[in-house]
Amino acid sequence: MGRPSSIVSGGTGYVGRFVVEGLLAAGHQVTVMGRQPPKKGYFSQPVRFLPLSLEPEEVSEAAFERTDFFIHGAFDHVPGKYRGGEGEDAEGFRRRNLDGTIALFDAAKRAGVRSIVFLSSRAVYGSRPAGEWLDETDEAHPDTLYGEVKLAAEKALQDLCGQDCRGVSLRITGVYGPAGPGKPHKWADLFADYLAGREIEPRVATEVHGQDVAAAVRLVLEGPKQEEAVLNVSDIIVDRRELLAIVKREKDSPHPLPPAGDPSQVNAMRTGRLRALGWTSGGVRLLEDTVVSLLRGG
């Protein structure tokens, strides 16, 4: 039996790169779909590239021939924005990110792809009372177009897949970790502002390392078959004060830390479904190791 073949749409994106690297490390032959091919050396191993358009009429079944797995992470939006990423073109945003996504799912299934993983978002839950946990069994009430599109794509995947094609949506929280070569990590501006002595607003948020997201993808592709079609992916609650305390220590900064945020206001995500399949996460130790590495240019 040969190496499994996987296609990752949006593979050069911040989250997609972690998924690609995880699959490469697991021995997959990986094809990246995107608007532009990755620069030489962007990935640790060679990957195949296919140009991608999210316009529904341009999706081709032929792209998925002889492919075992499809991981869909591509998303068309205003640069730097997801919520509000439709800008002034809500119709085009919905067409590309929902209709185009459904067309990709359908083409993959018709081509014989065995499993499809959709990188969804915690945004499908919408706003909830402070401190309320987010569980996959909750009824989703997205309050942004971004969340609405993600939820509709989840439902389309569930309706499409059956015995011959498994479909799983991963609802992912904020992702951290090193970015691709030549790209800034998500906290680069925050660290720079703190080290420059600028005022930092308190904030507490849920986070998960990109390599833990990649591990979740591999688990649902290759692990024991699960009945659930939706799985939360989240790890720890991160307070900016605690995050910047690592920066302060490593850089011997004289600047005061921002006030602590209020973790009781956060809507954390339950991850029991995923952990029952054998998924583990890096927790606080991985966060600290990652921040130290980022500060040292790693």
Summary of the structure (lengths in Angstrom):
residues: 298
radius of gyration: 19.2
end to end distance: 36.8
largest distance: 60.0
contacts: 955
relative contact order: 0.13
helix: 38%
strand: 18%
